[in-house]
Amino acid sequence: MQAEYEMKVRVIHSPQGRAARLFVNIPMPLAGALDIQAGERIRWQLLGRSDMRLVRLEAPSPAKGLKK
């Protein structure tokens, strides 16, 4: 499995003068390896100016586990 994935940060322009938002996607191979599902809640933790950590708010059930 590939250990690094390069992604582009995209902008979403909201209607009616609302502030623009930034969007980062998770590549399907990475989402599959981590068993991340659509709609799952996550949180970003800022570790430094160049490092962030993705934290899952609800861990997957132990029966599923990580795919190896």
N, C-alpha and C positions, 0 to 999 in steps of 0.2 A: 504494500500500500504506500502511496506517495505520502511523504511526511510534511510537505509544505505546499500551500496553495496560495497563489497570488490572485488578489481580487481588486476590482476598482470600486471606489466609493462613488456612489451616484447621488444626484440631488433630485428631490421630489418637490416640485413647485405646487403649493397649495393655492386654491382659488381664493378670491376675496381678500387679497392683501395679507394673508396669514404668512407667518415665517416659513421659509423653505426648510425641509428636513433632509438629512443625509441617510442613505440606505446602503447597507452592505449585505450581500447574499452569502449563503453558505453552500459551497459546491456539493452536489448530490453524493459524490463518493465519500466526502468527509461526513456529511449528515448520515449516510448509511452506516459508516463505520462506528459512529457514535450513537446510532439508533435515535437520532433526533427526529421528531414528528412535527408535521405542520400544526401550528397553533400552540406549540409548547412554549411555556414562559421561561425566559432566560433573563439574566442580568449581566451587564458588563461591569467589571471592576477595573478601575484605572490603577495600574501598577507603576507607571512612569509615563513620560511624554511619548515614548515609542512602544510601550507594552500595555496590553489589556488582557484580561482573563474573562472568558465566557463561563458563567456559572449557571447551571440548570437549577431552577427553583423547585422542581419535582424530579427527583432521581428516578431512573427507570427501575422497574421491578427486578429483583435479583434473579428471577427465573430467566429473564431475557439476557441480561448482562451485555458486555461488549462483544461485538463480533471480532474474531481473530483471523 
